Amino acid sequence: MASIAPKHLKKTESMCHGFQPPLKSSRFWTAIYKKRLITHNPTERLDFIPVEKRVKYIPPMDDIDRVIELADPDTQDYLWVIRDTMARVSEVNRLTWDDVDFKVRSLVLYTRKKRGGDLTPRTMPMTDRLFKRMSRRFKHRRKDLPWVFWHRYWSRNESRWVEGPYKDRKRFMKTLCQRAEVRYFRFHPLRHAGATVLDNSNVPMGAIQRLLGHENRKTTEIYLHSIGCTEREAMRVLEQVTGKVSQKSHTNSHTEEEKGLRLVT
C-alpha cells in the first residue's frame, strides 16, 4: 500500500470518511496521487477487473409522461427541466434564477463533468413548454432565495432548520413509478431517452453532443439507444443478398430432387 505523508494524513482521512475504496478503483487512487497525498499509485500495475456491459433500460416516453403527471406541481417542474434539457441532476440542483434568461428563452447549466473538475457552463434553449413552466415558477418564487429548486431541511452542522438547494432527490422516483405502474427508472435515463429521440429524428450528432454537455463524441454515442438508418439499410442489404442466395440454393435443391425422381422412374 502507498505511504501517505503525515501532514496529509488527516486530509486524506477526511476525503475517505465513510467510503471504502475498492483496491482496483484506479480513478480514486489516481486522484489522490495527483494531489500528492500518496507517494505512488497502488493500482498502477494491477489488471482491471473485466466488466460486463449491458444495454441500459430506457423508459418509453409514454411511461415518462405518466410518471410526471402523477407528481406534485413542484416535482413536475423539476422533472420537466430534466426532460426538456436532458440535464444532469446536479446541474438542475445548482440552477439559480440568474442562470435563466427569459428574453432569449435559455438557461445556463453548470457541470463538473469536465477535465480538471472545474464548473463548466453550457447554454440550453428552452422549449415553449419549459418556458411557460419556468415563467410561472419565477412569478411565484421566493425572492430572497436564488435557487430555482430548493427545500427546507435540518442542518446537522448548524443544528437548525435551513433553506437551500437539493443534493439528491432520487427517493420519490420509485414511488412515482409504482403509482404509474411502469418499470422503475431514475433521472439519468431521461438524458438517454431525450438523446435517442433526437437521434431518431436525424438531429446531427454534434448538436446532441453539445446539448448533453459531452466533451467526447464516444460518450454521446453510448447514450444513443436507437438503431439508425445506416444500420437498418445494412440489414436490408444483408436480407436481400442472403435471400437471393437462399432462394437459389432452394431452387437447385428442388431441381436435383426432380432429376433423381426421373432416374428412378
Backbone as CSV, one residue per row, in Angstrom:
resi,resn,N_x,N_y,N_z,CA_x,CA_y,CA_z,C_x,C_y,C_z
1,MET,0.845,-1.199,0.000,0.000,0.000,0.000,0.878,1.246,0.000
2,ALA,0.453,2.288,-0.699,1.247,3.503,-0.788,1.278,4.220,0.557
3,SER,2.438,4.827,0.849,2.573,5.569,2.095,2.037,6.973,1.927
4,ILE,1.464,7.503,2.994,0.881,8.839,2.974,1.672,9.751,3.889
5,ALA,2.012,10.911,3.370,2.763,11.872,4.165,1.967,12.239,5.407
6,PRO,2.616,12.299,6.573,1.911,12.584,7.839,1.075,13.858,7.793
7,LYS,1.613,14.894,7.136,0.881,16.170,7.143,-0.412,16.098,6.313
8,HIS,-0.494,15.066,5.441,-1.693,14.922,4.630,-2.611,13.819,5.143
9,LEU,-2.204,13.166,6.218,-2.971,12.041,6.716,-4.388,12.437,7.111
10,LYS,-4.499,13.554,7.863,-5.812,13.999,8.324,-6.705,14.369,7.147
11,LYS,-6.115,15.037,6.135,-6.890,15.438,4.972,-7.373,14.228,4.194
12,THR,-6.497,13.227,4.062,-6.866,12.010,3.344,-7.962,11.261,4.075
13,GLU,-7.880,11.201,5.410,-8.906,10.536,6.198,-10.253,11.227,6.020
14,SER,-10.205,12.552,5.916,-11.445,13.302,5.723,-12.065,12.993,4.368
15,MET,-11.204,12.868,3.331,-11.689,12.579,1.991,-12.272,11.179,1.905
16,CYS,-11.733,10.267,2.701,-12.158,8.867,2.655,-13.227,8.538,3.689
17,HIS,-13.662,9.540,4.462,-14.606,9.284,5.546,-15.893,8.671,5.006
18,GLY,-16.254,7.529,5.556,-17.491,6.873,5.150,-17.412,6.190,3.808
19,PHE,-16.182,6.077,3.234,-16.044,5.470,1.916,-14.944,4.436,1.933
20,GLN,-15.239,3.233,1.460,-14.260,2.167,1.388,-13.868,1.973,-0.074
21,PRO,-12.782,2.587,-0.523,-12.410,2.481,-1.932,-11.975,1.075,-2.285
22,PRO,-12.487,0.482,-3.366,-12.042,-0.840,-3.787,-10.587,-0.795,-4.201
23,LEU,-9.891,-1.929,-4.047,-8.459,-1.975,-4.316,-8.127,-1.545,-5.730
24,LYS,-9.004,-1.911,-6.689,-8.714,-1.608,-8.080,-9.480,-0.385,-8.599
25,SER,-9.901,0.487,-7.688,-10.555,1.716,-8.115,-9.477,2.705,-8.534
26,SER,-9.000,2.561,-9.758,-7.868,3.361,-10.219,-8.176,4.849,-10.249
27,ARG,-9.431,5.202,-10.552,-9.782,6.619,-10.621,-9.590,7.302,-9.271
28,PHE,-10.014,6.624,-8.207,-9.870,7.183,-6.859,-8.406,7.367,-6.508
29,TRP,-7.600,6.309,-6.693,-6.192,6.379,-6.302,-5.395,7.319,-7.193
30,THR,-5.787,7.423,-8.456,-5.112,8.366,-9.352,-5.346,9.796,-8.896
31,ALA,-6.577,10.081,-8.462,-6.891,11.429,-7.970,-6.085,11.763,-6.717
32,ILE,-5.966,10.799,-5.811,-5.193,11.008,-4.596,-3.716,11.205,-4.924
33,TYR,-3.236,10.435,-5.898,-1.822,10.533,-6.297,-1.526,11.899,-6.916
34,LYS,-2.441,12.399,-7.752,-2.233,13.693,-8.395,-2.199,14.824,-7.378
35,LYS,-2.913,14.648,-6.278,-2.892,15.667,-5.227,-1.669,15.515,-4.316
36,ARG,-0.819,14.523,-4.651,0.422,14.271,-3.913,0.158,13.921,-2.452
37,LEU,-0.963,13.237,-2.221,-1.260,12.779,-0.871,-0.671,11.394,-0.624
38,ILE,-0.247,10.715,-1.695,0.442,9.435,-1.582,1.662,9.468,-2.498
39,THR,2.628,8.628,-2.200,3.884,8.663,-2.960,3.818,7.924,-4.283
40,HIS,2.911,6.947,-4.404,2.735,6.269,-5.683,1.335,5.668,-5.747
41,ASN,0.882,5.384,-6.967,-0.451,4.839,-7.192,-0.432,3.324,-7.012
42,PRO,-1.124,2.792,-5.999,-1.090,1.349,-5.736,-1.778,0.508,-6.810
43,THR,-2.555,1.132,-7.691,-3.260,0.365,-8.735,-2.541,0.419,-10.073
44,GLU,-1.376,1.046,-10.093,-0.684,1.281,-11.363,-0.378,-0.014,-12.126
45,ARG,0.016,-1.069,-11.399,0.408,-2.318,-12.051,-0.650,-3.415,-11.955
46,LEU,-1.830,-3.059,-11.522,-2.901,-4.048,-11.385,-3.706,-4.146,-12.678
47,ASP,-4.145,-5.337,-12.986,-5.007,-5.553,-14.142,-6.433,-5.169,-13.777
48,PHE,-7.153,-4.626,-14.743,-8.526,-4.238,-14.499,-9.425,-5.470,-14.449
49,ILE,-10.424,-5.418,-13.587,-11.394,-6.499,-13.488,-12.350,-6.399,-14.675
50,PRO,-12.570,-7.500,-15.388,-13.495,-7.459,-16.531,-14.882,-6.979,-16.106
51,VAL,-15.459,-6.108,-16.915,-16.783,-5.561,-16.624,-17.767,-6.030,-17.682
52,GLU,-18.899,-6.550,-17.253,-19.931,-6.988,-18.181,-20.884,-5.826,-18.457
53,LYS,-20.822,-5.312,-19.678,-21.645,-4.168,-20.041,-22.969,-4.642,-20.625
54,ARG,-24.037,-4.007,-20.186,-25.366,-4.340,-20.677,-26.054,-3.088,-21.189
55,VAL,-27.024,-3.312,-22.049,-27.800,-2.184,-22.565,-28.671,-1.634,-21.441
56,LYS,-28.568,-0.336,-21.197,-29.336,0.276,-20.115,-30.802,0.398,-20.506
57,TYR,-31.653,0.265,-19.499,-33.086,0.394,-19.752,-33.440,1.861,-19.959
58,ILE,-34.089,2.131,-21.069,-34.547,3.482,-21.378,-36.064,3.464,-21.412
59,PRO,-36.722,4.199,-20.519,-38.187,4.166,-20.461,-38.825,4.805,-21.695
60,PRO,-39.943,4.273,-22.157,-40.683,4.899,-23.260,-41.192,6.269,-22.832
61,MET,-41.372,7.141,-23.781,-41.851,8.485,-23.473,-43.228,8.457,-22.807
62,ASP,-44.055,7.501,-23.176,-45.381,7.395,-22.552,-45.248,7.117,-21.053
63,ASP,-44.305,6.269,-20.686,-44.090,5.969,-19.269,-43.572,7.194,-18.528
64,ILE,-42.696,7.937,-19.174,-42.161,9.160,-18.560,-43.287,10.163,-18.322
65,ASP,-44.165,10.308,-19.301,-45.302,11.229,-19.166,-46.219,10.814,-18.013
66,ARG,-46.469,9.524,-17.882,-47.352,9.035,-16.814,-46.753,9.321,-15.442
67,VAL,-45.461,9.162,-15.318,-44.791,9.436,-14.042,-44.858,10.922,-13.703
68,ILE,-44.605,11.766,-14.684,-44.629,13.220,-14.444,-46.031,13.685,-14.061
69,GLU,-47.040,13.130,-14.716,-48.430,13.533,-14.436,-48.843,13.246,-12.997
70,LEU,-48.272,12.205,-12.398,-48.650,11.822,-11.032,-47.878,12.583,-9.963
71,ALA,-46.894,13.368,-10.360,-46.082,14.118,-9.399,-46.792,15.403,-8.973
72,ASP,-46.383,15.955,-7.833,-46.914,17.246,-7.382,-46.342,18.348,-8.271
73,PRO,-46.941,19.550,-8.268,-46.508,20.620,-9.173,-45.014,20.947,-9.096
74,ASP,-44.453,21.003,-7.894,-43.033,21.326,-7.753,-42.163,20.243,-8.391
75,THR,-42.516,18.985,-8.154,-41.758,17.878,-8.717,-41.955,17.796,-10.230
76,GLN,-43.133,18.149,-10.707,-43.367,18.182,-12.151,-42.421,19.164,-12.828
77,ASP,-42.282,20.361,-12.252,-41.357,21.343,-12.812,-39.935,20.788,-12.845
78,TYR,-39.553,20.134,-11.785,-38.209,19.551,-11.662,-37.967,18.510,-12.760
79,LEU,-38.941,17.642,-12.958,-38.797,16.587,-13.961,-38.859,17.136,-15.382
80,TRP,-39.663,18.177,-15.589,-39.737,18.756,-16.930,-38.428,19.443,-17.308
81,VAL,-37.758,20.048,-16.342,-36.452,20.656,-16.632,-35.466,19.578,-17.079
82,ILE,-35.473,18.449,-16.374,-34.569,17.354,-16.745,-34.935,16.811,-18.121
83,ARG,-36.215,16.618,-18.346,-36.640,16.025,-19.623,-36.384,16.956,-20.800
84,ASP,-36.715,18.247,-20.657,-36.625,19.163,-21.790,-35.245,19.780,-21.978
85,THR,-34.321,19.510,-21.079,-32.939,19.986,-21.263,-31.939,18.831,-21.263
86,MET,-32.402,17.622,-20.913,-31.524,16.454,-20.789,-30.373,16.755,-19.828
87,ALA,-30.690,17.517,-18.782,-29.680,17.943,-17.821,-29.366,16.848,-16.813
88,ARG,-28.198,16.933,-16.232,-27.846,16.074,-15.109,-28.542,16.619,-13.863
89,VAL,-28.818,15.751,-12.915,-29.498,16.172,-11.689,-28.691,17.231,-10.960
90,SER,-27.380,17.058,-10.906,-26.534,18.031,-10.212,-26.628,19.404,-10.868
91,GLU,-26.820,19.435,-12.181,-26.938,20.711,-12.895,-28.251,21.408,-12.553
92,VAL,-29.307,20.634,-12.437,-30.610,21.208,-12.095,-30.617,21.676,-10.644
93,ASN,-29.969,20.929,-9.770,-29.941,21.288,-8.352,-29.216,22.604,-8.101
94,ARG,-28.198,22.902,-8.895,-27.454,24.150,-8.689,-27.981,25.302,-9.552
95,LEU,-29.079,25.064,-10.264,-29.663,26.101,-11.118,-30.221,27.258,-10.289
96,THR,-29.849,28.489,-10.638,-30.362,29.680,-9.960,-31.124,30.535,-10.971
97,TRP,-31.870,31.499,-10.451,-32.645,32.352,-11.350,-31.744,33.249,-12.191
98,ASP,-30.528,33.500,-11.732,-29.576,34.259,-12.548,-29.150,33.485,-13.792
99,ASP,-29.348,32.171,-13.753,-28.980,31.325,-14.893,-30.085,31.242,-15.942
100,VAL,-31.230,31.814,-15.627,-32.383,31.730,-16.531,-32.579,33.066,-17.237
101,ASP,-32.574,33.038,-18.572,-32.760,34.247,-19.377,-34.082,34.130,-20.121
102,PHE,-35.087,34.854,-19.646,-36.402,34.770,-20.251,-36.481,35.530,-21.570
103,LYS,-35.601,36.494,-21.781,-35.633,37.277,-23.024,-35.243,36.423,-24.225
104,VAL,-34.189,35.638,-24.059,-33.735,34.787,-25.170,-34.204,33.343,-25.001
105,ARG,-34.987,33.111,-23.939,-35.554,31.790,-23.664,-34.462,30.708,-23.575
106,SER,-33.568,30.917,-22.657,-32.490,29.951,-22.460,-32.124,29.893,-20.986
107,LEU,-31.393,28.860,-20.617,-30.863,28.753,-19.266,-29.452,28.177,-19.335
108,VAL,-28.678,28.460,-18.312,-27.282,28.019,-18.273,-27.139,26.914,-17.241
109,LEU,-26.578,25.809,-17.673,-26.326,24.674,-16.788,-24.828,24.573,-16.524
110,TYR,-24.480,24.270,-15.286,-23.073,24.143,-14.903,-22.786,22.696,-14.499
111,THR,-21.695,22.176,-15.027,-21.319,20.804,-14.704,-19.839,20.718,-14.345
112,ARG,-19.511,19.697,-13.560,-18.113,19.398,-13.244,-17.631,18.172,-14.007
113,LYS,-18.438,17.676,-14.936,-18.068,16.503,-15.710,-17.118,16.891,-16.843
114,LYS,-16.099,17.602,-16.488,-15.097,18.037,-17.453,-13.717,17.754,-16.885
115,ARG,-12.724,17.850,-17.737,-11.360,17.635,-17.272,-10.963,18.716,-16.274
116,GLY,-10.403,18.294,-15.170,-9.982,19.247,-14.152,-11.028,19.450,-13.071
117,GLY,-12.279,19.124,-13.351,-13.326,19.241,-12.341,-13.853,20.642,-12.139
118,ASP,-13.462,21.591,-12.992,-13.961,22.955,-12.853,-15.406,23.042,-13.347
119,LEU,-16.169,23.962,-12.766,-17.539,24.173,-13.221,-17.523,24.755,-14.630
120,THR,-18.179,24.062,-15.553,-18.206,24.488,-16.950,-19.647,24.764,-17.360
121,PRO,-19.931,25.957,-17.905,-21.308,26.288,-18.292,-21.629,25.877,-19.722
122,ARG,-22.890,25.624,-19.971,-23.382,25.463,-21.340,-24.792,26.040,-21.389
123,THR,-25.106,26.722,-22.457,-26.399,27.374,-22.601,-27.370,26.455,-23.312
124,MET,-28.552,26.315,-22.728,-29.581,25.445,-23.282,-30.809,26.259,-23.660
125,PRO,-31.301,26.151,-24.883,-32.557,26.822,-25.245,-33.731,26.144,-24.556
126,MET,-34.716,26.929,-24.187,-35.905,26.374,-23.531,-36.981,26.069,-24.559
127,THR,-37.642,24.946,-24.395,-38.815,24.646,-25.212,-39.950,25.575,-24.779
128,ASP,-40.973,25.703,-25.614,-42.120,26.537,-25.258,-42.774,26.032,-23.973
129,ARG,-42.846,24.727,-23.843,-43.437,24.116,-22.651,-42.635,24.471,-21.408
130,LEU,-41.329,24.371,-21.498,-40.482,24.675,-20.346,-40.484,26.168,-20.041
131,PHE,-40.537,26.994,-21.080,-40.573,28.444,-20.885,-41.808,28.843,-20.074
132,LYS,-42.955,28.259,-20.383,-44.189,28.577,-19.665,-44.095,28.150,-18.198
133,ARG,-43.529,26.969,-17.966,-43.410,26.473,-16.594,-42.436,27.320,-15.781
134,MET,-41.317,27.672,-16.379,-40.320,28.479,-15.672,-40.830,29.889,-15.417
135,SER,-41.602,30.428,-16.362,-42.180,31.769,-16.181,-43.153,31.769,-15.011
136,ARG,-43.991,30.748,-14.938,-44.930,30.644,-13.824,-44.199,30.469,-12.509
137,ARG,-43.169,29.641,-12.532,-42.405,29.398,-11.308,-41.684,30.669,-10.848
138,PHE,-41.174,31.429,-11.803,-40.476,32.673,-11.477,-41.440,33.687,-10.855
139,LYS,-42.654,33.724,-11.351,-43.653,34.665,-10.838,-43.986,34.376,-9.377
140,HIS,-43.988,33.132,-8.987,-44.357,32.738,-7.621,-43.147,32.346,-6.777
141,ARG,-41.972,32.763,-7.166,-40.736,32.383,-6.471,-40.588,33.099,-5.137
142,ARG,-39.708,32.584,-4.293,-39.286,33.289,-3.079,-38.158,34.227,-3.478
143,LYS,-38.393,35.517,-3.402,-37.426,36.487,-3.899,-36.142,36.538,-3.082
144,ASP,-36.182,36.006,-1.870,-34.988,36.036,-1.043,-34.108,34.796,-1.248
145,LEU,-34.550,33.874,-2.106,-33.779,32.662,-2.375,-33.358,32.637,-3.845
146,PRO,-32.102,32.364,-4.130,-31.609,32.415,-5.507,-31.885,31.152,-6.326
147,TRP,-32.173,30.032,-5.670,-32.273,28.763,-6.380,-33.645,28.571,-7.015
148,VAL,-33.646,27.903,-8.155,-34.904,27.575,-8.824,-35.622,26.467,-8.055
149,PHE,-34.843,25.493,-7.564,-35.406,24.399,-6.766,-34.684,24.338,-5.425
150,TRP,-35.452,24.410,-4.355,-34.866,24.431,-3.030,-35.798,23.704,-2.058
151,HIS,-35.295,23.464,-0.872,-36.131,22.832,0.155,-35.644,23.252,1.534
152,ARG,-36.472,22.978,2.524,-36.145,23.291,3.912,-35.762,21.997,4.608
153,TYR,-34.600,21.973,5.230,-34.112,20.746,5.856,-33.349,21.054,7.135
154,TRP,-33.173,20.024,7.931,-32.451,20.164,9.188,-30.959,20.001,8.936
155,SER,-30.191,21.044,9.291,-28.753,21.014,9.106,-28.082,20.474,10.370
156,ARG,-27.410,19.347,10.254,-26.701,18.784,11.396,-25.514,19.643,11.798
157,ASN,-24.876,20.253,10.796,-23.714,21.095,11.101,-24.098,22.352,11.871
158,GLU,-25.254,22.936,11.499,-25.694,24.173,12.136,-26.718,23.934,13.235
159,SER,-27.212,22.697,13.346,-28.220,22.341,14.358,-29.447,23.246,14.296
160,ARG,-29.920,23.451,13.073,-31.118,24.277,12.888,-31.712,24.004,11.508
161,TRP,-32.933,24.477,11.309,-33.576,24.350,10.016,-33.028,25.406,9.065
162,VAL,-32.669,24.977,7.847,-32.139,25.904,6.849,-32.835,25.667,5.519
163,GLU,-32.699,26.625,4.639,-33.254,26.508,3.296,-32.118,26.566,2.290
164,GLY,-32.131,25.619,1.349,-31.050,25.555,0.378,-31.367,24.627,-0.773
165,PRO,-30.455,24.487,-1.710,-30.695,23.638,-2.886,-30.659,22.155,-2.527
166,TYR,-31.257,21.367,-3.379,-31.233,19.910,-3.187,-29.844,19.364,-3.501
167,LYS,-29.538,18.235,-2.882,-28.331,17.488,-3.219,-28.700,16.192,-3.939
168,ASP,-29.806,15.609,-3.551,-30.271,14.387,-4.182,-31.769,14.252,-3.950
169,ARG,-32.493,13.803,-5.003,-33.945,13.654,-4.877,-34.407,12.319,-5.457
170,LYS,-33.561,11.307,-5.414,-33.848,10.044,-6.099,-34.962,9.223,-5.451
171,ARG,-35.285,9.484,-4.193,-36.220,8.612,-3.479,-37.624,8.604,-4.052
172,PHE,-38.102,9.747,-4.521,-39.502,9.811,-4.928,-39.769,9.117,-6.269
173,MET,-38.727,8.849,-7.059,-38.942,8.239,-8.369,-39.515,6.833,-8.253
174,LYS,-39.069,6.075,-7.272,-39.569,4.714,-7.108,-41.056,4.723,-6.787
175,THR,-41.467,5.656,-5.928,-42.876,5.768,-5.564,-43.726,6.162,-6.766
176,LEU,-43.250,7.133,-7.550,-43.999,7.577,-8.725,-44.123,6.470,-9.764
177,CYS,-43.054,5.710,-9.963,-43.094,4.608,-10.930,-44.079,3.527,-10.485
178,GLN,-44.125,3.272,-9.191,-45.074,2.282,-8.672,-46.512,2.753,-8.868
179,ARG,-46.758,4.019,-8.598,-48.104,4.566,-8.767,-48.518,4.571,-10.243
180,ALA,-47.554,4.835,-11.118,-47.841,4.862,-12.556,-47.882,3.465,-13.163
181,GLU,-47.474,2.470,-12.358,-47.438,1.075,-12.797,-46.552,0.900,-14.029
182,VAL,-45.361,1.498,-13.949,-44.371,1.363,-15.015,-43.078,0.829,-14.421
183,ARG,-42.218,0.328,-15.249,-40.932,-0.184,-14.792,-40.119,0.956,-14.168
184,TYR,-39.461,0.667,-13.063,-38.730,1.683,-12.314,-37.559,2.252,-13.120
185,PHE,-37.438,3.565,-13.116,-36.284,4.242,-13.705,-35.981,5.482,-12.879
186,ARG,-34.766,5.938,-12.976,-34.342,7.115,-12.220,-34.159,8.288,-13.173
187,PHE,-33.471,9.318,-12.729,-33.354,10.549,-13.511,-32.490,10.385,-14.762
188,HIS,-31.370,9.698,-14.618,-30.395,9.670,-15.709,-30.949,9.083,-17.010
189,PRO,-31.806,8.069,-16.963,-32.370,7.565,-18.218,-33.133,8.618,-19.022
190,LEU,-33.563,9.703,-18.381,-34.242,10.763,-19.129,-33.283,11.410,-20.124
191,ARG,-31.999,11.488,-19.767,-30.981,12.007,-20.696,-30.842,11.068,-21.890
192,HIS,-30.783,9.771,-21.589,-30.662,8.778,-22.660,-31.895,8.806,-23.570
193,ALA,-33.076,8.915,-22.954,-34.316,8.929,-23.731,-34.367,10.139,-24.652
194,GLY,-34.005,11.302,-24.143,-34.003,12.514,-24.959,-33.021,12.423,-26.110
195,ALA,-31.827,11.909,-25.827,-30.805,11.773,-26.873,-31.261,10.806,-27.956
196,THR,-31.935,9.734,-27.553,-32.421,8.745,-28.509,-33.501,9.334,-29.403
197,VAL,-34.395,10.143,-28.826,-35.442,10.794,-29.618,-34.818,11.719,-30.659
198,LEU,-33.821,12.483,-30.267,-33.154,13.386,-31.198,-32.448,12.611,-32.309
199,ASP,-31.816,11.511,-31.937,-31.105,10.696,-32.933,-32.090,10.084,-33.926
200,ASN,-33.240,9.620,-33.432,-34.267,9.062,-34.317,-34.848,10.115,-35.255
201,SER,-34.750,11.388,-34.847,-35.265,12.491,-35.658,-34.183,13.081,-36.552
202,ASN,-33.050,12.363,-36.660,-31.942,12.745,-37.544,-31.279,14.063,-37.155
203,VAL,-31.285,14.389,-35.865,-30.538,15.550,-35.386,-29.052,15.202,-35.449
204,PRO,-28.203,16.088,-35.966,-26.769,15.794,-36.096,-26.137,15.410,-34.762
205,MET,-25.189,14.491,-34.836,-24.507,14.010,-33.637,-23.848,15.146,-32.869
206,GLY,-23.268,16.099,-33.592,-22.591,17.223,-32.942,-23.530,18.047,-32.082
207,ALA,-24.761,18.243,-32.563,-25.753,19.014,-31.804,-26.159,18.262,-30.539
208,ILE,-26.372,16.949,-30.663,-26.733,16.145,-29.494,-25.606,16.167,-28.472
209,GLN,-24.379,16.084,-28.942,-23.215,16.108,-28.054,-23.144,17.405,-27.266
210,ARG,-23.387,18.525,-27.935,-23.336,19.830,-27.259,-24.478,19.970,-26.254
211,LEU,-25.659,19.488,-26.606,-26.806,19.578,-25.703,-26.591,18.744,-24.446
212,LEU,-25.955,17.589,-24.596,-25.688,16.733,-23.444,-24.495,17.212,-22.629
213,GLY,-23.681,18.083,-23.208,-22.519,18.589,-22.485,-21.375,17.599,-22.446
214,HIS,-21.208,16.834,-23.528,-20.130,15.854,-23.593,-18.917,16.427,-24.317
215,GLU,-17.730,16.134,-23.803,-16.506,16.520,-24.487,-16.146,15.500,-25.558
216,ASN,-16.476,14.248,-25.295,-16.093,13.155,-26.178,-17.298,12.653,-26.966
217,ARG,-17.140,12.546,-28.269,-18.222,12.054,-29.124,-18.617,10.623,-28.762
218,LYS,-17.644,9.815,-28.345,-17.930,8.424,-27.992,-18.898,8.341,-26.814
219,THR,-18.777,9.295,-25.887,-19.706,9.317,-24.751,-21.131,9.531,-25.230
220,THR,-21.306,10.419,-26.208,-22.638,10.670,-26.759,-23.181,9.432,-27.447
221,GLU,-22.321,8.725,-28.158,-22.760,7.523,-28.864,-23.274,6.464,-27.896
222,ILE,-22.693,6.416,-26.695,-23.146,5.460,-25.682,-24.586,5.773,-25.272
223,TYR,-24.957,7.059,-25.299,-26.288,7.480,-24.876,-27.365,7.108,-25.888
224,LEU,-26.973,6.866,-27.124,-27.945,6.623,-28.184,-28.334,5.151,-28.216
225,HIS,-29.594,4.884,-27.940,-30.089,3.514,-27.872,-31.027,3.227,-29.031
226,SER,-30.807,3.912,-30.133,-31.657,3.694,-31.299,-30.870,3.002,-32.402
227,ILE,-31.594,2.378,-33.298,-30.981,1.774,-34.470,-31.127,2.778,-35.607
228,GLY,-30.018,3.323,-36.062,-30.044,4.370,-37.064,-30.380,3.865,-38.457
229,CYS,-30.561,4.817,-39.382,-30.906,4.474,-40.760,-29.804,3.656,-41.419
230,THR,-28.557,3.967,-41.091,-27.442,3.246,-41.698,-27.473,1.774,-41.332
231,GLU,-27.735,1.492,-40.044,-27.798,0.104,-39.598,-28.978,-0.633,-40.245
232,ARG,-30.121,0.064,-40.349,-31.287,-0.578,-40.954,-31.049,-0.867,-42.439
233,GLU,-30.405,0.067,-43.125,-30.108,-0.138,-44.532,-29.138,-1.298,-44.716
234,ALA,-28.159,-1.406,-43.815,-27.198,-2.505,-43.882,-27.900,-3.851,-43.727
235,MET,-28.846,-3.933,-42.784,-29.564,-5.182,-42.573,-30.500,-5.496,-43.749
236,ARG,-31.025,-4.459,-44.410,-31.871,-4.677,-45.586,-31.056,-5.281,-46.724
237,VAL,-29.823,-4.757,-46.899,-28.932,-5.307,-47.919,-28.589,-6.756,-47.594
238,LEU,-28.311,-7.020,-46.303,-27.992,-8.388,-45.886,-29.143,-9.335,-46.200
239,GLU,-30.366,-8.872,-45.925,-31.525,-9.709,-46.179,-31.694,-9.975,-47.666
240,GLN,-31.464,-8.944,-48.497,-31.612,-9.113,-49.934,-30.593,-10.106,-50.486
241,VAL,-29.326,-9.926,-50.078,-28.268,-10.779,-50.591,-28.445,-12.218,-50.128
242,THR,-28.633,-12.396,-48.819,-28.789,-13.754,-48.289,-30.084,-14.379,-48.778
243,GLY,-31.104,-13.553,-49.027,-32.368,-14.073,-49.541,-32.212,-14.641,-50.930
244,LYS,-31.435,-13.952,-51.766,-31.204,-14.430,-53.124,-30.408,-15.730,-53.111
245,VAL,-29.392,-15.787,-52.224,-28.580,-16.997,-52.126,-29.422,-18.174,-51.649
246,SER,-30.264,-17.918,-50.634,-31.119,-18.976,-50.095,-32.115,-19.464,-51.134
247,GLN,-32.675,-18.513,-51.904,-33.652,-18.876,-52.926,-33.003,-19.705,-54.033
248,LYS,-31.772,-19.317,-54.437,-31.047,-20.055,-55.464,-30.715,-21.460,-54.988
249,SER,-30.291,-21.558,-53.722,-29.959,-22.852,-53.142,-31.192,-23.740,-53.063
250,HIS,-32.326,-23.103,-52.690,-33.582,-23.841,-52.573,-34.036,-24.351,-53.939
251,THR,-33.858,-23.523,-54.981,-34.234,-23.909,-56.352,-33.373,-25.060,-56.852
252,ASN,-32.065,-24.979,-56.615,-31.142,-26.035,-57.034,-31.474,-27.355,-56.353
253,SER,-31.876,-27.254,-55.094,-32.221,-28.453,-54.340,-33.419,-29.156,-54.955
254,HIS,-34.431,-28.366,-55.337,-35.621,-28.943,-55.957,-35.296,-29.541,-57.318
255,THR,-34.416,-28.886,-58.070,-34.030,-29.377,-59.392,-33.346,-30.736,-59.297
256,GLU,-32.433,-30.864,-58.301,-31.728,-32.131,-58.109,-32.690,-33.238,-57.675
257,GLU,-33.676,-32.896,-56.853,-34.662,-33.889,-56.422,-35.481,-34.384,-57.611
258,GLU,-35.859,-33.444,-58.488,-36.643,-33.813,-59.659,-35.842,-34.722,-60.584
259,LYS,-34.535,-34.434,-60.756,-33.689,-35.269,-61.580,-33.590,-36.670,-61.017
260,GLY,-33.481,-36.776,-59.697,-33.393,-38.077,-59.029,-34.652,-38.889,-59.245
261,LEU,-35.798,-38.232,-59.171,-37.062,-38.923,-59.360,-37.193,-39.447,-60.796
262,ARG,-36.727,-38.694,-61.787,-36.797,-39.118,-63.166,-35.944,-40.358,-63.418
263,LEU,-34.776,-40.376,-62.780,-33.888,-41.518,-62.939,-34.495,-42.788,-62.334
264,VAL,-35.190,-42.654,-61.237,-35.812,-43.788,-60.577,-36.929,-44.367,-61.412
265,THR,-37.750,-43.485,-62.000,-38.864,-43.951,-62.806,-38.395,-44.512,-64.122
